[in-house]
Amino acid sequence: IKEKGIKNIQDADNQKALEEIRVKLLGRKGELTEILHSMKDVAPENRPKVGQEVNQIRDLFQTSLDDAKEKFVQAVIAKRLEEEKIDVTLPGRKTRLGSKHPINIILDDLESYFIGMGYQVVQGPEMETDHYVFEMMNLPKDHPARDMQATFYINDERLLRSQTSGDQARVLEKHDFSKGPLKMVGPGKVYRRDDDDATHSHQFQQMEGLVIDKNITMSDLKGTLEMIAKHMFGQDRETRLRPSYFPFTEPSVEMDVSCFNCDGKGCPICKYTGWIEVLGAGMVHPNVLENAGVDSSVYGGFAFGVGLDRLAILKYGINDIRDFYTNDVRFLKQFRKEE
Ligand code: PHE
């Protein structure tokens, strides 16, 4: 039994076979157990000897089994170590970094520029009310200028804002003029029922600006707009104001900058005019102030609204506005600062 058992243990070539042998040798129905059970058939004087021997063999089997098992366990560990070996000297794989969206680059830049000049930054809701977007901005329900912006209505009162100008009314209502002048910018998304193409989008971003105090004049507006243009497009840009119309400003203007593609001489980008329109602005209409409970005989100021997509298109020479929201990584990663 002893030699056969040991040989079986040595021959076992996997853990499962080893376990089967263990059961056969030491299990309840194993050969050794059987001998112990039949002790009663052994002459009494021989029992201690036989018992001792059986116990010895059992211990021997147990140690051999343990050794054999340990060998298998070690082999498994060795195999895993080999398989999962890593070469720590290999160069690491680069994780791809995201990049700031070009519109956010412009937005963050402008925001900190205005914060530096003491403006507060506000953000109104994208789903706005007719009240703030239109009525408060001197556009009563039947006003023809409502057609200037094809608006997505949700119901009679709620809409997706077609301009950030409603932010003006929200801030005007709350501002405490005894604490000082009002200076704010309000960036955010706006929506219009436009068919998307290279230059139109149903969704784009604006930044509203509003300054109200005593004795604010049109030259303050002009100076501010000129600073924005030079900050954005470089000190060499020329600017000009053209008369325009907005219901919430009087007088109203649009600002052009000299075309930086042809230096004002004329090219397809500026449609051979030498000028590119960048924003709308004007002196705040007294009705807008009065609607918000501000005394228009004491306070006045200017407002402007600039399309951030427009600025980004001009600044980076982008030729399709849809690139801004189709999230093509090849487009977006061009604005990464470093690779
Ligand atoms: N809200 C106007 C637009 O969307 C821009 C504007 C803002 C004009 C403020 C004047 C004053 O076209």
Residues whose N, C-alpha, C, O or C-beta is under 5 A from the ligand:
A	BS01	LIG	S162 Q163 S165 F246 T249 G280 A281 G282 A303 F304 G305
